[in-house]
Amino acid sequence: MKNRGWTGTLLALLAFISGAVHAEPPRSGYAYLTPESRAMQDDDFENPGMVSVEQGAVLFAAAGENGKSCTSCHAGDASGLDPARIARYPVYNDAEQRPLTLRDRIRNCWTGALGNPPLAYTGPQAIALESFVRNLARGQVVNVDFSGPLLSHYEAGKKLYYTRFGQLDMSCNLCHDDHAGQHLRGQLLSQGQTNGFPEYRLAKGNITGLHQRMKQCFVKFRAVPFPAGSDELIDLEVFLAARGNGLKIETPAVRF
């Protein structure tokens, strides 16, 4: 038997005792919040993640190296952006022959349309811009179409989701499928849905992007994480986003 460590062994034992696990319908992390945290998320004046949205709005209107800004294409109030299209990301890009996350699209425009130097994938400017754009689609239903060329990336992400990693021999599904709604070391486990990202994490005290959060999970597995923006994490994002189809976008969500 592999040495899974205490946490991995406990979860494996619980999964064995509980028997077959039945797939649950998508459930937002909002459902697992305390009433106080829900109230914080619902009030834009109290939601600390709104600071990132406001920073993104400033960047959206700022002139790039070539004198253009995001508003040059998408109007000063960003009305040129379609919330329904935002809710479909990640999407497959035929020109690049790969999936594009919303952050990829933003970073491409930052350099290609505005002539700016590239944004770091997990840099504060990239997170702020994604927070602003995703917030425009708040309340829109997640609708990732993973048919066609995106299907192979969905399947690759699904495989990663069920693969055990690290010294604890853990996989994503052990926490977010098998034991959602249960406590582990004082933390209430959710389904791990992505409809609130970028989200403000109370435990960390900062706004966090999806790839940052996934890397944090790998570290908890005591595994070497994939780099942010890597093919592996993008595939995992495709699967996770599609797994949450039907949920409403909550960006910026408040989570523990």
C-alpha positions as CSV (number, residue, x, y, z in Angstrom):
1,M,0.0,0.0,0.0
2,K,1.2,3.5,-0.8
3,N,2.1,5.8,2.1
4,R,-0.8,8.3,1.8
5,G,-0.2,10.1,5.1
6,W,-2.8,10.6,7.8
7,T,-5.2,12.8,5.8
8,G,-5.1,10.7,2.6
9,T,-5.7,7.5,4.5
10,L,-8.6,9.0,6.5
11,L,-10.3,10.2,3.3
12,A,-9.8,6.9,1.6
13,L,-11.2,5.0,4.6
14,L,-14.3,7.3,4.6
15,A,-14.8,6.8,0.9
16,F,-14.6,3.0,1.4
17,I,-17.1,3.1,4.3
18,S,-19.5,5.3,2.5
19,G,-19.7,3.0,-0.5
20,A,-20.5,4.2,-4.0
21,V,-20.6,7.9,-4.4
22,H,-23.4,9.4,-6.4
23,A,-22.8,12.6,-8.4
24,E,-24.5,15.6,-6.9
25,P,-25.9,18.5,-8.9
26,P,-23.7,21.6,-9.0
27,R,-23.8,23.6,-5.8
28,S,-22.1,26.9,-5.4
29,G,-19.6,27.5,-2.6
30,Y,-22.0,30.2,-1.4
31,A,-24.3,27.4,-0.1
32,Y,-21.5,26.4,2.4
33,L,-20.9,29.9,3.8
34,T,-22.0,31.2,7.2
35,P,-24.8,33.8,7.1
36,E,-22.3,36.4,8.0
37,S,-20.0,35.6,5.0
38,R,-23.0,35.5,2.7
39,A,-24.0,38.9,3.9
40,M,-20.5,40.1,3.2
41,Q,-20.5,38.8,-0.4
42,D,-24.0,40.2,-1.1
43,D,-23.1,43.7,-0.1
44,D,-20.8,45.5,-2.6
45,F,-19.8,47.9,0.1
46,E,-18.8,45.1,2.5
47,N,-17.4,42.7,-0.1
48,P,-13.5,43.1,0.1
49,G,-13.2,41.6,-3.4
50,M,-14.8,44.6,-4.9
51,V,-11.5,46.5,-4.4
52,S,-10.1,44.3,-7.2
53,V,-13.1,45.0,-9.4
54,E,-12.5,48.7,-8.9
55,Q,-8.8,48.3,-9.7
56,G,-9.7,46.4,-12.9
57,A,-12.1,49.2,-13.9
58,V,-9.3,51.7,-13.7
59,L,-7.0,49.5,-15.8
60,F,-9.9,48.9,-18.3
61,A,-10.0,52.6,-19.0
62,A,-6.2,53.3,-18.9
63,A,-4.4,54.1,-22.2
64,G,-2.0,51.4,-23.3
65,E,1.4,51.9,-25.0
66,N,-0.3,52.6,-28.4
67,G,-2.8,55.1,-26.9
68,K,-5.7,52.8,-27.0
69,S,-7.6,51.4,-24.0
70,C,-10.0,48.5,-23.5
71,T,-12.8,51.1,-23.8
72,S,-11.7,51.8,-27.4
73,C,-13.3,48.5,-28.4
74,H,-15.7,47.8,-25.6
75,A,-17.1,51.3,-24.7
76,G,-16.5,53.4,-21.7
77,D,-19.0,51.5,-19.6
78,A,-17.9,48.1,-21.0
79,S,-21.3,47.7,-22.6
80,G,-19.5,46.3,-25.6
81,L,-18.8,43.1,-23.6
82,D,-21.5,40.5,-23.7
83,P,-22.2,38.8,-20.3
84,A,-23.4,35.7,-22.0
85,R,-20.1,35.3,-23.8
86,I,-18.1,35.9,-20.7
87,A,-20.1,33.0,-19.1
88,R,-18.9,30.6,-21.8
89,Y,-15.2,30.8,-21.0
90,P,-13.0,28.8,-21.3
91,V,-13.5,28.6,-25.1
92,Y,-11.6,26.9,-27.9
93,N,-9.6,29.3,-30.1
94,D,-9.2,28.1,-33.6
95,A,-6.3,30.5,-34.4
96,E,-4.2,29.3,-31.5
97,Q,-5.6,25.8,-31.6
98,R,-6.0,25.6,-27.8
99,P,-8.5,26.6,-25.1
100,L,-8.5,30.2,-24.0
101,T,-9.4,31.1,-20.4
102,L,-10.9,34.5,-19.8
103,R,-7.6,35.6,-18.4
104,D,-5.9,34.4,-21.6
105,R,-8.2,36.6,-23.6
106,I,-7.6,39.6,-21.4
107,R,-3.8,39.1,-21.6
108,N,-4.0,38.7,-25.4
109,C,-5.9,42.0,-25.7
110,W,-3.5,43.8,-23.3
111,T,-0.6,43.1,-25.6
112,G,-2.2,42.7,-29.0
113,A,-4.8,45.5,-28.9
114,L,-3.1,47.9,-26.5
115,G,0.6,47.3,-27.3
116,N,1.5,46.7,-23.6
117,P,4.2,44.4,-22.3
118,P,2.7,41.0,-21.4
119,L,0.9,40.6,-18.1
120,A,2.1,37.9,-15.7
121,Y,-0.6,35.2,-15.5
122,T,-1.1,35.5,-11.8
123,G,0.0,39.2,-11.6
124,P,-2.3,41.7,-9.7
125,Q,-3.2,43.5,-12.9
126,A,-4.3,40.3,-14.7
127,I,-6.4,39.3,-11.6
128,A,-7.9,42.8,-11.3
129,L,-8.9,42.9,-15.0
130,E,-10.4,39.5,-14.8
131,S,-12.3,40.4,-11.6
132,F,-13.8,43.5,-13.4
133,V,-14.8,41.6,-16.6
134,R,-16.2,38.6,-14.7
135,N,-18.1,40.9,-12.4
136,L,-19.9,42.3,-15.5
137,A,-21.4,38.8,-15.9
138,R,-22.4,38.4,-12.3
139,G,-25.7,36.6,-12.2
140,Q,-25.2,35.1,-15.6
141,V,-25.4,31.3,-15.8
142,V,-22.2,29.5,-16.5
143,N,-22.5,27.8,-19.9
144,V,-19.2,26.2,-21.1
145,D,-19.7,24.3,-24.3
146,F,-17.1,21.5,-24.1
147,S,-18.2,19.7,-27.3
148,G,-16.1,19.7,-30.4
149,P,-12.3,20.5,-30.0
150,L,-12.7,21.5,-26.4
151,L,-13.9,17.9,-25.5
152,S,-10.4,16.4,-25.4
153,H,-9.3,19.2,-23.0
154,Y,-12.3,18.6,-20.8
155,E,-11.5,14.9,-20.7
156,A,-7.8,15.6,-19.9
157,G,-8.9,17.9,-17.1
158,K,-11.3,15.3,-15.8
159,K,-8.5,12.8,-15.7
160,L,-6.4,15.2,-13.6
161,Y,-9.3,15.8,-11.3
162,Y,-9.5,12.1,-10.4
163,T,-5.7,11.5,-10.3
164,R,-4.0,11.2,-7.0
165,F,-0.9,13.4,-6.4
166,G,1.7,14.0,-3.8
167,Q,2.9,12.5,-0.6
168,L,-0.7,12.4,0.7
169,D,-1.9,10.5,-2.4
170,M,-4.8,12.9,-2.8
171,S,-7.1,13.8,-5.7
172,C,-9.5,16.7,-6.2
173,N,-12.6,14.5,-6.1
174,L,-11.8,13.1,-2.7
175,C,-12.6,16.4,-1.1
176,H,-15.0,18.0,-3.5
177,D,-17.1,15.0,-4.5
178,D,-16.8,12.4,-1.9
179,H,-16.8,14.7,1.2
180,A,-18.4,18.0,0.1
181,G,-20.3,19.4,3.1
182,Q,-18.1,17.6,5.6
183,H,-15.4,19.1,7.8
184,L,-11.8,18.3,7.5
185,R,-9.5,19.7,10.2
186,G,-12.0,22.4,10.9
187,Q,-12.6,23.4,7.3
188,L,-16.0,22.8,5.6
189,L,-15.4,21.2,2.3
190,S,-17.4,22.5,-0.7
191,Q,-17.8,21.1,-4.2
192,G,-14.9,23.3,-5.4
193,Q,-16.9,25.1,-8.0
194,T,-15.3,27.9,-10.0
195,N,-18.3,30.3,-10.5
196,G,-17.0,32.8,-8.0
197,F,-13.4,33.3,-9.2
198,P,-11.5,35.5,-8.8
199,E,-12.7,35.3,-5.2
200,Y,-11.7,36.9,-1.9
201,R,-10.4,34.4,0.5
202,L,-10.9,35.3,4.1
203,A,-8.2,32.9,5.3
204,K,-5.6,34.5,3.1
205,G,-6.9,38.0,3.2
206,N,-6.6,38.6,-0.6
207,I,-8.2,38.2,-4.0
208,T,-7.3,34.8,-5.5
209,G,-7.5,33.5,-9.1
210,L,-8.4,30.0,-10.0
211,H,-5.0,28.8,-10.9
212,Q,-3.5,30.2,-7.7
213,R,-6.1,28.3,-5.8
214,M,-5.5,25.1,-7.6
215,K,-1.7,25.4,-7.0
216,Q,-2.5,25.9,-3.3
217,C,-4.4,22.6,-3.3
218,F,-1.4,20.8,-4.9
219,V,0.8,22.2,-2.2
220,K,-1.6,20.8,0.4
221,F,-1.3,17.4,-1.3
222,R,2.4,17.8,-0.7
223,A,2.8,17.7,-4.5
224,V,4.7,19.8,-6.9
225,P,2.1,22.1,-8.5
226,F,1.7,22.7,-12.2
227,P,2.6,26.3,-13.2
228,A,-0.2,28.9,-13.5
229,G,-1.3,29.1,-17.1
230,S,0.1,25.6,-17.9
231,D,-1.7,23.3,-20.3
232,E,-2.5,21.0,-17.3
233,L,-4.2,23.8,-15.2
234,I,-6.0,25.1,-18.3
235,D,-7.4,21.6,-19.0
236,L,-8.4,21.3,-15.3
237,E,-10.1,24.7,-15.6
238,V,-12.1,23.6,-18.6
239,F,-13.4,20.6,-16.7
240,L,-14.1,22.5,-13.5
241,A,-15.9,25.3,-15.3
242,A,-18.0,22.9,-17.3
243,R,-18.7,20.9,-14.1
244,G,-20.4,24.0,-12.8
245,N,-22.6,24.7,-15.8
246,G,-25.9,26.1,-14.6
247,L,-24.5,27.9,-11.6
248,K,-24.6,31.7,-11.5
249,I,-21.4,33.8,-11.7
250,E,-20.7,35.4,-8.3
251,T,-17.4,37.2,-9.0
252,P,-16.0,38.4,-6.6
253,A,-17.2,35.6,-4.3
254,V,-16.2,35.5,-0.7
255,R,-14.9,32.2,0.5
256,F,-13.0,30.9,3.5
